[in-house]
Amino acid sequence: MGLFAPKCARCGQRTRNIEDGKPTCAACAQEMQLMLEAQDENLRLCPLDASPMKKEVAHMLIIDKCPKCNGVWLDGGELEKLSGDLRAEAYSAMSAVIMAC
């Protein structure tokens, strides 16, 4: 094996993890697993316009998004997880700026 790990087939990040014969980083593998789980969830209708909503993966959460009104609907606990993840990313970015000074 070479000095550098191969790049993830999805995002280009270096990884030594292999999924289905292709280099795939842990984050992309987890996102692909979530997309498979989303296919098994029941289809929901938008509470505003009754359009069938689509399942999307955002910040490692399966969310329901209406293609007509662009409304996003979260299940119980998802808002708290999302806000916690965003807060952690903000703290990380701020600490990187402080360390660079």
C-alpha positions as CSV (number, residue, x, y, z in Angstrom):
1,M,0.0,0.0,0.0
2,G,1.3,3.4,-0.8
3,L,2.1,6.3,1.5
4,F,-1.2,8.1,0.9
5,A,-4.6,6.5,1.3
6,P,-6.9,6.5,-1.7
7,K,-9.6,9.1,-2.0
8,C,-13.2,8.5,-1.1
9,A,-15.2,7.8,-4.3
10,R,-18.0,10.2,-3.1
11,C,-16.3,13.2,-1.5
12,G,-12.5,12.9,-2.3
13,Q,-11.4,12.7,1.3
14,R,-8.5,10.3,2.0
15,T,-9.6,7.1,3.5
16,R,-8.5,3.5,4.0
17,N,-12.1,2.3,4.5
18,I,-13.5,0.2,1.6
19,E,-17.2,-0.2,0.9
20,D,-18.4,-2.4,-2.0
21,G,-14.9,-2.5,-3.4
22,K,-14.5,1.3,-3.5
23,P,-12.7,3.6,-1.1
24,T,-15.4,5.3,1.0
25,C,-14.8,7.5,4.0
26,A,-16.8,6.7,7.2
27,A,-19.0,9.8,6.9
28,C,-20.0,8.9,3.3
29,A,-20.6,5.3,4.4
30,Q,-22.9,6.5,7.2
31,E,-24.7,8.8,4.8
32,M,-25.3,6.0,2.3
33,Q,-26.7,3.8,5.2
34,L,-29.1,6.6,6.1
35,M,-30.2,6.9,2.5
36,L,-31.0,3.2,2.5
37,E,-32.9,3.5,5.8
38,A,-34.9,6.5,4.3
39,Q,-36.2,4.3,1.5
40,D,-37.9,2.1,4.2
41,E,-39.6,5.0,5.9
42,N,-43.3,5.7,5.2
43,L,-44.0,8.4,2.7
44,R,-45.5,11.5,4.4
45,L,-47.6,14.2,3.0
46,C,-46.7,17.9,3.5
47,P,-48.9,19.4,6.3
48,L,-49.2,22.6,4.3
49,D,-50.1,21.5,0.8
50,A,-50.5,17.7,1.0
51,S,-47.8,17.0,-1.6
52,P,-45.8,13.8,-1.1
53,M,-42.5,14.8,0.6
54,K,-39.1,13.5,-0.4
55,K,-36.6,12.0,2.0
56,E,-33.2,13.7,2.2
57,V,-30.1,13.3,4.3
58,A,-28.7,16.4,5.9
59,H,-26.2,16.5,8.8
60,M,-26.7,12.8,9.1
61,L,-30.4,13.1,9.7
62,I,-33.2,11.8,7.5
63,I,-35.5,14.8,6.9
64,D,-38.7,15.2,5.0
65,K,-38.8,18.0,2.4
66,C,-41.7,19.2,0.3
67,P,-40.7,19.7,-3.3
68,K,-43.6,22.1,-3.8
69,C,-43.4,24.6,-1.0
70,N,-39.7,23.7,0.1
71,G,-40.9,23.1,3.7
72,V,-38.6,20.9,5.8
73,W,-40.2,18.7,8.5
74,L,-38.2,17.1,11.3
75,D,-39.1,14.1,13.5
76,G,-38.9,14.3,17.3
77,G,-35.4,15.1,18.6
78,E,-33.9,15.9,15.2
79,L,-34.0,19.7,15.7
80,E,-32.0,19.3,18.9
81,K,-29.5,17.0,17.2
82,L,-29.2,19.4,14.3
83,S,-28.7,22.5,16.5
84,G,-26.1,20.6,18.6
85,D,-24.2,19.6,15.5
86,L,-24.2,23.1,14.1
87,R,-23.1,24.6,17.5
88,A,-20.2,22.1,17.6
89,E,-19.2,23.0,14.1
90,A,-19.3,26.7,15.0
91,Y,-17.1,26.1,18.1
92,S,-14.7,24.1,16.1
93,A,-14.4,26.9,13.4
94,M,-13.9,29.6,16.1
95,S,-11.2,27.6,17.8
96,A,-9.4,27.1,14.5
97,V,-9.4,30.8,13.9
98,I,-8.1,31.5,17.4
99,M,-5.4,28.9,17.0
100,A,-4.3,30.5,13.7
101,C,-3.8,33.9,15.4
